[in-house]
Amino acid sequence: ENYDVGIIHPLKNAYLDYVFGAGEGVRPLDEDFYKLLDFLRKNGIQYHFIDETLLAKYGKAEDETLVVGECCYSTIILPKMVSLASTTERLLSAYKGKLWVEENPQFIDGKKRTVNLRSNITQEEIIENARIKFSCPDNRCLLTSRKGEIGEFIFIKNTYLEKDSVVQMQGVAEHYQKLNLETLQTENISNELFIKANDSVILFKNNFANPCRVEESEEKITSDFSLTGISENAFVMDYAQYSKDGKTY
């Protein structure tokens, strides 16, 4: 799986708000976090969640890279959260890569303290630095990019069951072709894709890719037709009976 950023997950804050929170409890945290993820997905940003417990156990800061196990991140997002683990704060302070802080926490390990983690990148710059330039204005499609034995490919899914969607990309049609899953043939695409409701597309990286030109024209043809008459789309029956076995009605 390819990824652009790592997001510090506010799971411990959810426990805190759920157990001790008054009023709305977890809801504000959930809504703020979903709003952030919604923005990233709409712009095709691929991300991993970073759990603070696993980060403390397997994480280390190496100059401009935050390493967690076998994954390396050069862009980190710290979302809104009330409290941060001291181990996470130390790693983020030592980390010299790209960091976007949505809002500094007010507590460290549950104790009131001033936190001075500062952003050195904007949301807009995160979008500009994305591995795949992707936008879905109607927010109906999600994207994932992967690499394996069959090469590099992109999977785009329209998550809406009844509404079509249009996605816009940059530089994808120049390197990828669409795979027809029924014939296993590939075809060139444009950087604007129409995806039907509940449908999906797979794009394979291919040296033979050549972007298609999308041409649209509009022509008024109303004057070429006339109304000849209207017939009733009905058949009147005075009496009807039915049978399942041809004997009993």
Number of C-alpha atoms within 10 A of each C-alpha: 12 15 19 19 22 22 18 20 19 22 14 17 18 20 13 15 19 14 11 10 12 9 7 10 16 18 13 12 20 12 11 14 16 12 12 14 17 14 14 17 21 19 25 26 26 21 21 17 13 19 16 20 13 11 18 16 11 12 21 20 19 15 11 16 19 25 18 19 12 7 12 18 20 18 22 27 23 21 21 19 22 20 21 23 17 15 17 20 16 13 18 19 13 16 20 17 18 20 23 20 19 16 15 19 21 16 17 18 13 14 11 12 12 11 15 12 16 14 17 12 16 14 14 8 12 21 19 13 12 16 15 22 17 23 23 19 13 12 18 21 25 21 21 19 19 14 13 8 5 9 10 16 21 20 15 19 19 24 18 15 11 9 13 17 21 17 23 16 17 13 13 23 22 19 17 27 26 23 17 13 10 6 7 9 10 18 17 19 21 21 19 18 16 15 19 18 17 16 16 16 19 18 23 24 19 18 10 13 19 17 18 14 11 9 5 5 4 5 5 6 7 7 6 6 7 7 5 6 5 6 6 5 5 6 5 5 6 4 5 6 6 9 8 7 7 7 7 8 9
